[in-house]
Amino acid sequence: MFFGHTLFGSYELAILVKLLLAAVAGGLVGLEREKHGRPAGLRTNLLVSVGACTMMIVSEAFFLKYEGLDVQSVLRLDPSRTAAQIVTGIGFLGAGVILKEGASVRGLTTAATLWVVAGLGMAFGMGHFSLGILSTALALVSLTLLKRLDPVMKKDRFLTLMVTAENRDSLNDELLAILEKRGLVLADLSSHVDLPSQEIFFQMVVTQQQKRIGRELTQEILQLGGIRKVHYH
């Protein structure tokens, strides 16, 4: 479905329908995010969708107000610039929900959801209802049904392990031996020595584990000599 400037002869009714549909689409996606405790939930997604829809309507209004200008006019209008600025602006909002902790990155799905929701608002703002409805359905399917595939998909898990111990030469080899025995792959390693306290600090990122083994790995490392602190996430 697609209509132009008015609905049943009323421009205001057309605006109302566009805004309501954008709010419903953003709200449905936001409900899924809210249910899973994400920082950008119901209100954020709804506001992003309605905001994008509003900006598209304003862009359309500029065109309608100045459509009588010819090519010789000093004032030149390009309604597509509004859409481009929405896409750029939503990137800053999405960047705010992405968190990086060591090798782990959280919030990418939420950021992508905000980007999609902005697109939904733009679609309804342009009156392209079929595109908005289909995109909303696909977004909900990807957020709900595809999530159920996580338990059955084989994938690597990353574990960041931090070890503080008495400084001794053989400790590095002992830690690597524990990882090798469990079939783990060392993705990243950094270390430093505190000379006044004679402590050595290791930070390791390991992968290839098929289950959560942080507690088991910690207990095994604590059996080594001189270990003072072990932390993982």
N, C-alpha and C positions, 0 to 999 in steps of 0.2 A: 504494500500500500504506500502511496506517496501522494501528498497534496501540496499545493503551492502556498499562496499567501493567506488564504481564508478557508474556513470550514463552515459550511452552510451560510456563507455570506458574512461571517464574523471573523475578523482578525484576532480579537481577544479570545474567542473560543478555541481557535487554532493554537494560540499560545498556551492556553490552559491545558489542552490535551497533551501537547508536547511536554510540558513541565511535569504533568502527572505521570505520564508514561516513563519519563526519565527518572522520576523519583521512585517509581515502583521497581524499575530495572536495577537501579543502584541499591535500593533497599533489599531486594532479594539476594543480590550478591553480598551485600554487607551483613545480612543475617547469617550467612554461612561463615563469614570471617569472624563475626561476633561469637558464634557458637564455639569456635575453636580458640577463643581467647586472644585473637590477634589484635595488635595495637590499632590498626585501621579497621574498625568494625562497622556497625550499622550506620551511625550518623556520618562518619567520614565518607564512606562510599556513596551514601545518598547525596550528601552535599557536593561531592565531586561531580556526580552525574548531573544534578540539577544545575550546578555552576557552569559546566560545559555546555549544557543545553541553552542556558540563558545567554552565554556568549555567542553561540551560533545564531540565536534569534536576533541579538543586537547586530551581528554582522549582516543578517538579512535585512534588518531595518535600515541600516546605512544604505544598502543597495536600493531599497524601495524609495527612500527619501531623495536620493540623488540620481535616480536612473535616467532622468531627463537630460543630464549633462552629456555633451557630445565629446568627441575625441580632442577637440580643440580647447576644451576647458582646462583651466589651471588646476582644478581639483581632479585627481585621478583616484579611483577606488579599486581595491582588489580584495573582495570578500574572503578569498582563500587565506589571506594572511592571518585572520583571526584563528582559523583552524590550526595553522602552523604554530601560532603562539601558545595555544592550548596544549598541544603535544609537547612543546618545549617546557612550558611551565609545570606540567604535571610530573616531569622528570625530577624536579627539585623536591616535590612532595614525596615521591617514591623513594628517593635517596635517603630521606629521613627515617624510613622504617627498616632499612637494611643494617644489620648489625654483624660485625665480624669479630669472632673470638678465636684466635689462633688460626687453625685450618678450617674452622666451622664458620659458615656464613648463614645467617638467618634473616628472613624477611623478604627474600627474593619473590616468593609467590605473592605475598601481600603487595609488594611494589608493582608487580605485573598486573595484579588485580585492579589497583588504582588506575593504571594506564588503560586497561580494558574498559573500566567503568567510565572514564573520561570519553572514550570512543563511543560508548553507548549513549551518553548524553549528547554528543555531537550528532549522532545518527538521528535521534529523536528531535533534536533542535532543527535539523534540516527537513524534518517531516518524512524521513525515510524509515517508516515504521517497520516494514518487513525486515530490513537490515538490523534494526535495533532489537527486535524480538528474537530473531535467529541468533544474533550474537549473545544475547542474554542467556538463551537456552544452552548454547555451547559453553559459555563461561561457567554456568552452574553444573553442567555435566563434568567438565574438567575438574572442578573443585570438589565435587562430591563422589561421583562414581569412580573416577580415575584414582582417587585417594585409596580406594579399597584394594588396589593392585599392589600397594606398598608391601604388605606382608608376604606376598608370593613372589615378588621380584627379588632376584639375587643381586645384591649390590654391596660395594665396599663400604665399610664404616670407618671413619677417621677418629682417632683417639689422641688427644694431646696429653702427654705425661710429663710431669715436672718432678725431678728427684733432687733433693739436697742431701749431701752425704759428706763424710770425712774424706778429705782429699787423699786419694791413693791411686796409683797408676793402673791397677788391674780392674778398677770398677767399671770402666767403659766396656772392656771385653766381657765382663760378667753380665752386664745389662744386655749387650747384643746377643749373648748366648741364650738368655731367657726369651728374647724376641724370636730368635731363630728356632728354638725348640717348639714354640707355639705356631710357627709358620707365618709370623707377622712380617710385614715389609716396612722398613724404616723410610718414611717419606721425607723427613726433615730432622735435622739434629743441630742443636746449638748448645754451647756450654761456656761457663766462665768460672774462674777460681777466685775466692776471697782469701787473700793471703793472710790478713790479720787473724781471721778465725780458722784458717786452714780448712775451708769448706769448698766443695766443688758443686756446681749447680748444672744439671742437665735438663734441657727441654727437648722432648722427642715427639714427633708426629708419626704415628704408626697406622697402618691400614691392613686390609685383607682379612680382618676378623669378621666372621659371619654372625656373631652375636655380641652382646655387650659383656666385655670381660674386664672392665676397669677395676672392679673390686678384686677379682681373682689375681690379676696382674700385680696389683698393689701388694697383696698379701705375700706373693712370691718374692717381690723385690725387697720387702721388709726383712726377709730371712737373710739377706746379704749383710756382710759386716760393715759397720760404720754408717748405716742409713739413718738419717735424722728426720727426714720429712719426705712424704710422697703425696702428690696431688695430681688429679686427673679430671678431665672434662671432655 
